């Protein structure tokens, strides 16, 4: 990776780590589903402006829209809704740590449903370590030793499983020959079309009081910085650094979130959360494979 790649990777970690921070601020004034809709509508509008400025044409093929509709369900609608719902009851830092388990579920999903991405012994060891960390995180809540709601933890873990399946489905997108910006815009646009009637039925946002300035600023930052800009950086890094190096961002996101929420919201994590994060981090190191290659070298 070049110096520019490292700078972009660090920036992306703060943008995605900021997601949990901005959500925590916005949830004080907005319900979860309404916040999801605001995020994707504004993000879609920003990416559409980028597409118009760059002169990229919008796809019309039915195959493109149906493939991206499933991707929007797995990568946006389900995980965004579950994570935002979970964050109504648990700290943002804990939600970010649970989100870091996505590669663990990805290894399992790819092993079960593909023939070319089977789990190696190193990846299997990483998954075992990572899920031991999940047990440390969730176990005390499951037996009632912590006041953390079990349903909120389960919602965040279910979101990571959805992300893992989106990675599997995402293999169908490459043959469509779409640009990264078009792919991101389509996902956000389809998500907006699905979420709008759902939010209208459940939240009735027109009946809600006007959110405060902090919540509005958090929504704008969530949509513009942590969604539209983050997507552009993500796909650029995917092309220049590759998917293996992109896994490194998973290590950094919880750290970014904990720093932001600790400094500005005063959130503090329990020792079990820190211990669980350490075990998940070790699992991710094993899955990444650099340590094994270093020893073999």
DODREN-393551 format. One record per residue: residue number from 1; residue in three letters; x, y, z of N, C-alpha, C in turn. Coordinates in pm, whole numbers, plus 50000, padded with zeros to 5 digits. Layout:
REM DODREN-393551
NODE     n   res    n.px    n.py    n.pz   ca.px   ca.py   ca.pz    c.px    c.py    c.pz
NODE   NUM   ala       X       Y       Z       X       Y       Z       X       Y       Z
...
//
This chain:
REM DODREN-393551
NODE     n   res    n.px    n.py    n.pz   ca.px   ca.py   ca.pz    c.px    c.py    c.pz
NODE     1   unk   50084   49880   50000   50000   50000   50000   50087   50124   50000
NODE     2   unk   50046   50222   49922   50118   50348   49916   50079   50436   50035
NODE     3   unk   50153   50545   50053   50120   50640   50159   49979   50695   50138
NODE     4   unk   49943   50719   50012   49809   50770   49983   49702   50668   50024
NODE     5   unk   49728   50541   49999   49633   50437   50039   49615   50436   50190
NODE     6   unk   49725   50449   50265   49716   50449   50411   49637   50569   50462
NODE     7   unk   49657   50683   50397   49582   50804   50437   49433   50783   50410
NODE     8   unk   49400   50728   50294   49260   50702   50260   49199   50598   50354
NODE     9   unk   49278   50495   50389   49229   50391   50479   49198   50449   50617
NODE    10   unk   49287   50532   50668   49265   50595   50798   49144   50688   50793
NODE    11   unk   49133   50764   50684   49017   50852   50667   48888   50772   50665
NODE    12   unk   48888   50660   50592   48768   50577   50583   48731   50521   50720
NODE    13   unk   48831   50484   50799   48802   50430   50932   48733   50534   51020
NODE    14   unk   48774   50660   51008   48710   50765   51087   48570   50797   51034
NODE    15   unk   48553   50791   50901   48421   50816   50844   48323   50707   50887
NODE    16   unk   48364   50581   50878   48275   50472   50918   48267   50458   51069
NODE    17   unk   48376   50488   51138   48367   50492   51283   48275   50604   51329
NODE    18   unk   48276   50714   51254   48186   50826   51285   48040   50791   51266
NODE    19   unk   48012   50688   51185   47872   50647   51165   47804   50621   51298
NODE    20   unk   47869   50543   51383   47809   50506   51512   47798   50627   51604
NODE    21   unk   47894   50718   51593   47890   50842   51671   47773   50930   51626
NODE    22   unk   47762   50953   51495   47655   51038   51443   47517   50978   51470
NODE    23   unk   47507   50847   51458   47379   50781   51486   47339   50801   51632
NODE    24   unk   47437   50787   51723   47408   50803   51865   47353   50945   51892
NODE    25   unk   47410   51045   51828   47364   51183   51848   47224   51202   51788
NODE    26   unk   47203   51152   51666   47076   51174   51597   46961   51098   51661
NODE    27   unk   46989   50984   51723   46882   50903   51783   46816   50972   51902
NODE    28   unk   46877   51076   51954   46813   51151   52062   46686   51220   52015
NODE    29   unk   46678   51250   51884   46564   51323   51831   46486   51249   51722
NODE    30   unk   46544   51140   51668   46481   51071   51556   46472   50922   51584
NODE    31   unk   46362   50856   51541   46354   50711   51555   46443   50641   51452
NODE    32   unk   46481   50516   51474   46580   50449   51390   46545   50443   51242
NODE    33   unk   46422   50404   51207   46388   50389   51065   46389   50523   50993
NODE    34   unk   46343   50627   51059   46347   50760   50999   46490   50804   50975
NODE    35   unk   46578   50770   51067   46719   50804   51052   46781   50728   50934
NODE    36   unk   46744   50601   50918   46792   50525   50803   46749   50593   50673
NODE    37   unk   46621   50631   50665   46570   50695   50545   46642   50826   50517
NODE    38   unk   46662   50907   50618   46732   51035   50599   46873   51012   50548
NODE    39   unk   46940   50911   50603   47078   50881   50561   47083   50846   50414
NODE    40   unk   46998   50755   50369   47009   50705   50232   46956   50805   50130
NODE    41   unk   46852   50881   50166   46799   50980   50071   46901   51090   50044
NODE    42   unk   46959   51144   50150   47059   51250   50132   47184   51195   50063
NODE    43   unk   47228   51077   50105   47344   51015   50041   47321   50990   49894
NODE    44   unk   47202   50942   49859   47168   50919   49719   47170   51049   49639
NODE    45   unk   47117   51156   49698   47115   51285   49629   47256   51337   49603
NODE    46   unk   47344   51320   49701   47483   51364   49685   47552   51285   49574
NODE    47   unk   47534   51154   49573   47597   51071   49470   47538   51098   49333
NODE    48   unk   47409   51131   49327   47348   51166   49199   47411   51293   49143
NODE    49   unk   47436   51390   49232   47503   51513   49188   47642   51483   49134
NODE    50   unk   47712   51388   49199   47845   51348   49152   47834   51284   49014
NODE    51   unk   47736   51197   48995   47716   51131   48866   47687   51232   48755
NODE    52   unk   47605   51329   48785   47572   51432   48684   47695   51517   48651
NODE    53   unk   47775   51546   48755   47895   51628   48733   47999   51556   48650
NODE    54   unk   48008   51424   48667   48108   51346   48594   48055   51294   48460
NODE    55   unk   47926   51313   48437   47869   51272   48308   47844   51124   48294
NODE    56   unk   47842   51051   48403   47816   50907   48395   47669   50881   48366
NODE    57   unk   47642   50783   48282   47505   50749   48247   47447   50653   48350
NODE    58   unk   47317   50662   48370   47249   50577   48467   47201   50450   48399
NODE    59   unk   47215   50336   48464   47177   50208   48402   47026   50194   48387
NODE    60   unk   46985   50127   48280   46844   50104   48255   46809   49955   48247
NODE    61   unk   46910   49870   48242   46885   49727   48227   46813   49671   48351
NODE    62   unk   46716   49585   48325   46639   49526   48434   46728   49441   48525
NODE    63   unk   46823   49369   48466   46913   49283   48542   46992   49364   48644
NODE    64   unk   47033   49484   48606   47110   49568   48697   47026   49606   48819
NODE    65   unk   46905   49650   48795   46820   49696   48905   46779   49582   48998
NODE    66   unk   46749   49463   48941   46711   49351   49027   46828   49302   49110
NODE    67   unk   46947   49297   49051   47066   49253   49126   47097   49351   49238
NODE    68   unk   47091   49480   49208   47121   49581   49310   47010   49592   49413
NODE    69   unk   46887   49551   49378   46779   49553   49476   46808   49454   49589
NODE    70   unk   46856   49335   49554   46893   49237   49658   47012   49288   49738
NODE    71   unk   47108   49351   49668   47224   49406   49738   47181   49515   49835
NODE    72   unk   47087   49598   49795   47038   49704   49884   46973   49645   50008
NODE    73   unk   46899   49535   49990   46834   49470   50104   46938   49417   50203
NODE    74   unk   47041   49348   50152   47139   49283   50237   47243   49380   50293
NODE    75   unk   47277   49483   50216   47387   49572   50253   47342   49703   50316
NODE    76   unk   47215   49738   50299   47165   49864   50352   47042   49848   50439
NODE    77   unk   46934   49799   50381   46804   49802   50450   46808   49723   50581
NODE    78   unk   46850   49597   50574   46851   49512   50693   46956   49559   50795
NODE    79   unk   47085   49572   50755   47185   49608   50859   47170   49747   50915
NODE    80   unk   47138   49848   50830   47120   49983   50882   47008   49984   50987
NODE    81   unk   46895   49922   50954   46780   49923   51045   46813   49853   51177
NODE    82   unk   46881   49738   51169   46912   49662   51289   47014   49734   51377
NODE    83   unk   47119   49789   51316   47222   49857   51394   47165   49983   51460
NODE    84   unk   47089   50063   51385   47031   50184   51443   46935   50150   51556
NODE    85   unk   46858   50043   51538   46766   49998   51643   46844   49953   51765
NODE    86   unk   46951   49876   51743   47033   49831   51854   47098   49945   51930
NODE    87   unk   47137   50049   51856   47204   50162   51920   47113   50246   52008
NODE    88   unk   46984   50220   52004   46895   50290   52098   46915   50240   52241
NODE    89   unk   46985   50125   52256   46995   50066   52389   47138   50032   52431
NODE    90   unk   47235   50040   52340   47374   50007   52377   47466   50120   52332
NODE    91   unk   47584   50132   52393   47678   50237   52354   47724   50222   52210
NODE    92   unk   47759   50335   52149   47804   50334   52010   47932   50252   51994
NODE    93   unk   48021   50262   52093   48146   50186   52086   48122   50036   52084
NODE    94   unk   48027   49988   52163   47994   49846   52166   47934   49803   52032
NODE    95   unk   47848   49886   51974   47790   49855   51843   47900   49844   51737
NODE    96   unk   48001   49932   51746   48111   49928   51650   48195   49802   51666
NODE    97   unk   48215   49759   51791   48290   49636   51816   48216   49516   51757
NODE    98   unk   48085   49509   51779   48006   49400   51723   48008   49403   51571
NODE    99   unk   48008   49523   51514   48013   49536   51369   48143   49480   51312
NODE   100   unk   48249   49482   51394   48379   49432   51350   48381   49280   51332
NODE   101   unk   48272   49212   51373   48266   49067   51353   48224   49029   51212
NODE   102   unk   48196   49127   51128   48153   49097   50990   48246   49000   50918
NODE   103   unk   48380   49019   50923   48467   48923   50854   48455   48780   50908
NODE   104   unk   48421   48764   51036   48403   48629   51091   48288   48559   51021
NODE   105   unk   48175   48628   51011   48061   48570   50942   48089   48553   50793
NODE   106   unk   48167   48643   50736   48199   48634   50593   48278   48507   50562
NODE   107   unk   48373   48473   50649   48450   48350   50629   48358   48228   50626
NODE   108   unk   48263   48224   50720   48170   48111   50729   48079   48106   50606
NODE   109   unk   48022   48220   50569   47930   48225   50454   48002   48185   50326
NODE   110   unk   48121   48239   50304   48195   48206   50183   48235   48059   50180
NODE   111   unk   48269   48004   50295   48307   47863   50301   48188   47772   50268
NODE   112   unk   48071   47809   50315   47952   47726   50296   47892   47738   50157
NODE   113   unk   47903   47856   50095   47828   47881   49972   47915   47904   49849
NODE   114   unk   48046   47891   49861   48133   47905   49743   48230   47788   49739
NODE   115   unk   48293   47771   49623   48394   47665   49608   48535   47721   49597
NODE   116   unk   48547   47852   49576   48679   47912   49556   48725   47997   49674
NODE   117   unk   48644   48006   49781   48685   48081   49900   48663   47998   50025
NODE   118   unk   48721   47880   50023   48709   47791   50138   48794   47841   50254
NODE   119   unk   48751   47811   50374   48824   47857   50494   48953   47777   50511
NODE   120   unk   49063   47847   50529   49191   47783   50559   49200   47759   50709
NODE   121   unk   49296   47677   50754   49314   47659   50900   49336   47791   50973
NODE   122   unk   49410   47883   50911   49433   48012   50974   49304   48091   50990
NODE   123   unk   49220   48090   50887   49092   48160   50895   49000   48094   50997
NODE   124   unk   49002   47962   51001   48919   47891   51099   48960   47927   51242
NODE   125   unk   49091   47936   51264   49140   47977   51396   49096   48119   51427
NODE   126   unk   49100   48206   51327   49056   48344   51346   48909   48353   51382
NODE   127   unk   48827   48272   51315   48683   48270   51344   48659   48222   51487
NODE   128   unk   48732   48119   51530   48717   48068   51667   48753   48174   51770
NODE   129   unk   48865   48243   51748   48906   48350   51840   48803   48462   51842
NODE   130   unk   48758   48500   51723   48661   48609   51714   48532   48578   51786
NODE   131   unk   48482   48456   51769   48356   48422   51835   48374   48402   51985
NODE   132   unk   48494   48369   52027   48522   48371   52171   48507   48513   52224
NODE   133   unk   48553   48610   52146   48533   48750   52184   48386   48788   52190
NODE   134   unk   48306   48734   52097   48161   48760   52099   48099   48703   52226
NODE   135   unk   48143   48585   52266   48092   48524   52389   48125   48612   52509
NODE   136   unk   48247   48666   52512   48285   48756   52622   48197   48881   52622
NODE   137   unk   48162   48931   52504   48078   49050   52494   47933   49022   52533
NODE   138   unk   47879   48913   52481   47736   48886   52494   47704   48805   52619
NODE   139   unk   47799   48719   52663   47772   48629   52774   47718   48694   52899
NODE   140   unk   47783   48798   52953   47732   48861   53075   47589   48913   53061
NODE   141   unk   47556   48967   52942   47418   49014   52921   47322   48898   52915
NODE   142   unk   47367   48785   52857   47279   48670   52842   47241   48611   52978
NODE   143   unk   47331   48617   53074   47303   48559   53207   47258   48665   53307
NODE   144   unk   47236   48787   53259   47182   48891   53345   47281   48960   53434
NODE   145   unk   47411   48946   53406   47512   49010   53491   47540   49155   53449
NODE   146   unk   47495   49192   53332   47506   49331   53286   47368   49380   53246
NODE   147   unk   47345   49511   53256   47215   49564   53219   47204   49592   53070
NODE   148   unk   47298   49541   52990   47292   49558   52846   47184   49466   52788
NODE   149   unk   47086   49519   52714   46979   49434   52660   47034   49334   52558
NODE   150   unk   46996   49209   52574   47043   49104   52484   46991   49125   52342
NODE   151   unk   46867   49178   52330   46810   49196   52197   46890   49297   52115
NODE   152   unk   46947   49398   52181   47025   49499   52109   47156   49439   52056
NODE   153   unk   47219   49354   52137   47340   49285   52093   47308   49193   51977
NODE   154   unk   47197   49120   51988   47158   49026   51883   47127   49101   51753
NODE   155   unk   47066   49219   51763   47034   49297   51643   47161   49338   51570
NODE   156   unk   47262   49381   51642   47388   49421   51579   47459   49302   51516
NODE   157   unk   47455   49187   51582   47517   49068   51525   47442   49019   51402
NODE   158   unk   47309   49029   51404   47230   48991   51286   47263   49083   51169
NODE   159   unk   47293   49209   51197   47331   49302   51091   47462   49260   51026
NODE   160   unk   47557   49214   51107   47685   49171   51050   47668   49046   50965
NODE   161   unk   47577   48958   51003   47548   48841   50920   47490   48883   50785
NODE   162   unk   47404   48984   50788   47349   49036   50663   47459   49095   50574
NODE   163   unk   47554   49167   50636   47668   49219   50560   47748   49106   50496
NODE   164   unk   47763   48994   50569   47838   48881   50515   47769   48825   50391
NODE   165   unk   47637   48811   50396   47564   48763   50278   47567   48864   50164
NODE   166   unk   47577   48993   50198   47588   49093   50092   47721   49078   50018
NODE   167   unk   47826   49037   50090   47953   49010   50025   47943   48894   49927
NODE   168   unk   47867   48792   49967   47844   48677   49878   47766   48721   49754
NODE   169   unk   47658   48796   49775   47576   48841   49663   47653   48940   49575
NODE   170   unk   47744   49015   49637   47819   49117   49563   47904   49060   49451
NODE   171   unk   47931   48929   49455   48006   48866   49346   47930   48875   49214
NODE   172   unk   47798   48894   49220   47717   48904   49099   47724   49042   49034
NODE   173   unk   47780   49140   49108   47780   49277   49057   47893   49301   48958
NODE   174   unk   48009   49240   48978   48124   49264   48892   48094   49241   48744
NODE   175   unk   48025   49132   48707   47995   49111   48564   47905   49218   48503
NODE   176   unk   47837   49297   48586   47749   49402   48533   47828   49521   48480
NODE   177   unk   47957   49529   48514   48046   49634   48463   47997   49774   48499
NODE   178   unk   47959   49792   48625   47914   49923   48673   48031   49995   48737
NODE   179   unk   48029   50127   48734   48130   50204   48804   48096   50205   48954
NODE   180   unk   48194   50226   49040   48167   50227   49184   48061   50328   49225
NODE   181   unk   48065   50447   49165   47968   50550   49204   47827   50511   49164
NODE   182   unk   47811   50452   49045   47680   50406   49001   47628   50296   49092
NODE   183   unk   47716   50203   49128   47677   50094   49218   47628   50149   49352
NODE   184   unk   47702   50241   49409   47664   50299   49538   47534   50377   49525
NODE   185   unk   47520   50455   49417   47398   50534   49399   47276   50445   49385
NODE   186   unk   47289   50337   49309   47176   50246   49291   47132   50184   49424
NODE   187   unk   47231   50141   49504   47197   50082   49633   47120   50181   49721
NODE   188   unk   47170   50302   49730   47107   50401   49815   46970   50443   49762
NODE   189   unk   46957   50452   49630   46829   50491   49569   46722   50385   49592
NODE   190   unk   46759   50258   49570   46663   50150   49592   46625   50143   49740
NODE   191   unk   46724   50159   49827   46695   50160   49971   46598   50272   50006
NODE   192   unk   46616   50389   49947   46526   50502   49972   46384   50469   49930
NODE   193   unk   46369   50405   49813   46236   50372   49762   46165   50269   49850
NODE   194   unk   46243   50177   49908   46184   50075   49996   46152   50132   50134
NODE   195   unk   46244   50214   50187   46227   50264   50323   46119   50371   50334
NODE   196   unk   46096   50447   50229   46001   50560   50237   45862   50515   50281
NODE   197   unk   45798   50417   50214   45664   50377   50261   45668   50309   50398
NODE   198   unk   45775   50236   50428   45786   50170   50559   45793   50272   50671
NODE   199   unk   45873   50376   50651   45885   50482   50751   45752   50556   50765
NODE   200   unk   45684   50577   50653   45555   50644   50658   45453   50567   50740
NODE   201   unk   45456   50434   50731   45361   50352   50805   45398   50340   50953
NODE   202   unk   45528   50326   50982   45572   50297   51119   45597   50424   51200
NODE   203   unk   45677   50515   51146   45721   50632   51224   45634   50756   51206
NODE   204   unk   45571   50767   51089   45495   50889   51057   45577   51014   51090
NODE   205   unk   45686   51035   51020   45779   51143   51056   45718   51282   51054
NODE   206   unk   45611   51300   50976   45548   51433   50973   45479   51467   51106
NODE   207   unk   45460   51364   51192   45399   51387   51323   45505   51412   51430
NODE   208   unk   45632   51391   51398   45738   51405   51497   45775   51552   51517
NODE   209   unk   45822   51589   51633   45870   51727   51654   45996   51753   51573
NODE   210   unk   46021   51878   51544   46139   51916   51467   46265   51879   51544
NODE   211   unk   46357   51804   51481   46481   51768   51553   46566   51891   51579
NODE   212   unk   46650   51882   51681   46738   51992   51717   46854   52008   51621
NODE   213   unk   46930   52115   51642   47043   52145   51553   47148   52035   51554
NODE   214   unk   47174   51977   51673   47276   51871   51683   47234   51748   51602
NODE   215   unk   47106   51713   51611   47057   51596   51537   47062   51620   51386
NODE   216   unk   47025   51739   51343   47028   51772   51200   47171   51767   51148
NODE   217   unk   47264   51824   51224   47406   51821   51184   47457   51677   51178
NODE   218   unk   47414   51594   51273   47457   51454   51275   47403   51379   51154
NODE   219   unk   47278   51405   51117   47219   51339   50999   47293   51379   50872
NODE   220   unk   47323   51507   50857   47396   51553   50738   47535   51492   50732
NODE   221   unk   47603   51486   50847   47736   51426   50850   47729   51277   50820
NODE   222   unk   47628   51211   50874   47609   51068   50850   47587   51040   50701
NODE   223   unk   47505   51122   50636   47472   51099   50496   47583   51141   50401
NODE   224   unk   47641   51257   50426   47740   51311   50331   47879   51252   50354
NODE   225   unk   47921   51249   50481   48057   51202   50511   48065   51051   50524
NODE   226   unk   47979   50994   50611   47990   50851   50642   47920   50762   50540
NODE   227   unk   47851   50820   50444   47784   50739   50342   47837   50772   50202
NODE   228   unk   47806   50891   50151   47844   50925   50013   47996   50929   49996
NODE   229   unk   48064   51009   50078   48210   51020   50067   48279   50888   50100
NODE   230   unk   48228   50819   50202   48288   50691   50242   48279   50588   50130
NODE   231   unk   48165   50584   50060   48150   50492   49948   48254   50519   49840
NODE   232   unk   48274   50645   49808   48370   50682   49703   48511   50638   49743
NODE   233   unk   48550   50665   49868   48683   50625   49916   48695   50473   49919
NODE   234   unk   48589   50407   49964   48592   50261   49974   48619   50196   49838
NODE   235   unk   48545   50237   49736   48561   50174   49606   48694   50213   49541
NODE   236   unk   48744   50331   49572   48877   50369   49521   48985   50280   49584
NODE   237   unk   48975   50259   49716   49070   50172   49784   49059   50027   49736
NODE   238   unk   48937   49984   49707   48917   49849   49657   48994   49827   49528
NODE   239   unk   48999   49932   49445   49069   49922   49317   49221   49932   49333
NODE   240   unk   49268   50016   49426   49412   50041   49436   49481   49950   49537
NODE   241   unk   49415   49921   49649   49478   49843   49757   49432   49699   49761
NODE   242   unk   49313   49671   49708   49263   49534   49707   49182   49501   49830
NODE   243   unk   49098   49396   49820   49009   49360   49932   49083   49314   50057
NODE   244   unk   49198   49250   50041   49271   49202   50157   49318   49318   50244
NODE   245   unk   49372   49421   50182   49417   49538   50258   49299   49616   50315
NODE   246   unk   49185   49612   50246   49067   49682   50296   49018   49623   50428
NODE   247   unk   49051   49495   50452   49011   49434   50578   49069   49509   50697
NODE   248   unk   49179   49579   50676   49244   49652   50785   49151   49758   50844
NODE   249   unk   49059   49810   50764   48971   49915   50815   48883   49860   50927
NODE   250   unk   48859   49729   50924   48776   49667   51029   48841   49680   51166
NODE   251   unk   48974   49679   51171   49045   49695   51297   49028   49837   51352
NODE   252   unk   49022   49933   51261   49030   50074   51301   48895   50135   51336
NODE   253   unk   48787   50083   51280   48655   50144   51301   48616   50149   51449
NODE   254   unk   48626   50037   51525   48589   50046   51668   48675   50147   51744
NODE   255   unk   48804   50153   51711   48892   50248   51778   48847   50391   51751
NODE   256   unk   48814   50420   51625   48767   50554   51589   48639   50589   51663
NODE   257   unk   48546   50494   51667   48418   50519   51735   48439   50543   51884
NODE   258   unk   48521   50459   51948   48544   50472   52092   48611   50605   52125
NODE   259   unk   48705   50649   52039   48769   50779   52059   48667   50892   52049
NODE   260   unk   48583   50888   51944   48486   50996   51922   48381   51001   52034
NODE   261   unk   48325   50884   52068   48220   50883   52171   48277   50909   52310
NODE   262   unk   48401   50867   52333   48463   50894   52462   48493   51041   52481
NODE   263   unk   48541   51106   52374   48578   51247   52384   48456   51339   52389
NODE   264   unk   48353   51309   52306   48243   51404   52290   48114   51363   52361
NODE   265   unk   48098   51234   52389   47974   51190   52454   47998   51132   52593
NODE   266   unk   48126   51114   52629   48157   51061   52761   48123   50915   52780
NODE   267   unk   48110   50838   52671   48080   50696   52684   48202   50620   52734
NODE   268   unk   48179   50525   52821   48285   50439   52872   48240   50293   52860
NODE   269   unk   48329   50208   52813   48297   50067   52794   48337   49985   52916
NODE   270   unk   48265   49877   52941   48299   49784   53049   48424   49705   53010
NODE   271   unk   48491   49645   53111   48614   49570   53082   48585   49450   52992
NODE   272   unk   48464   49394   53003   48429   49281   52916   48422   49324   52770
NODE   273   unk   48380   49447   52745   48376   49498   52608   48517   49510   52551
NODE   274   unk   48609   49561   52632   48748   49576   52588   48811   49439   52564
NODE   275   unk   48785   49344   52655   48840   49210   52638   48783   49142   52514
NODE   276   unk   48653   49160   52493   48592   49103   52373   48649   49163   52246
NODE   277   unk   48671   49295   52248   48730   49362   52131   48869   49308   52103
NODE   278   unk   48948   49283   52209   49084   49231   52191   49081   49093   52126
NODE   279   unk   48990   49007   52169   48981   48873   52111   48932   48879   51966
NODE   280   unk   48835   48965   51939   48789   48981   51801   48902   49034   51713
NODE   281   unk   48981   49128   51769   49096   49180   51695   49197   49073   51661
NODE   282   unk   49224   48983   51757   49316   48872   51731   49260   48781   51624
NODE   283   unk   49129   48760   51628   49065   48678   51524   49079   48739   51386
NODE   284   unk   49062   48871   51380   49076   48940   51251   49220   48934   51200
NODE   285   unk   49316   48942   51293   49457   48929   51254   49481   48792   51190
NODE   286   unk   49424   48688   51251   49442   48553   51197   49374   48539   51060
NODE   287   unk   49254   48596   51046   49184   48589   50918   49259   48665   50810
NODE   288   unk   49316   48779   50846   49391   48860   50751   49508   48783   50692
NODE   289   unk   49573   48700   50771   49676   48612   50720   49816   48667   50716
NODE   290   unk   49835   48795   50747   49970   48851   50740   50063   48788   50842
NODE   291   unk   50008   48757   50960   50090   48696   51064   50142   48559   51020
NODE   292   unk   50050   48478   50960   50092   48346   50913   50200   48358   50806
NODE   293   unk   50183   48453   50715   50282   48471   50608   50415   48518   50665
NODE   294   unk   50410   48599   50771   50532   48648   50835   50610   48531   50897
NODE   295   unk   50537   48442   50966   50603   48327   51027   50660   48233   50922
NODE   296   unk   50584   48212   50813   50635   48126   50707   50758   48188   50642
NODE   297   unk   50758   48324   50632   50873   48391   50574   50997   48376   50660
//
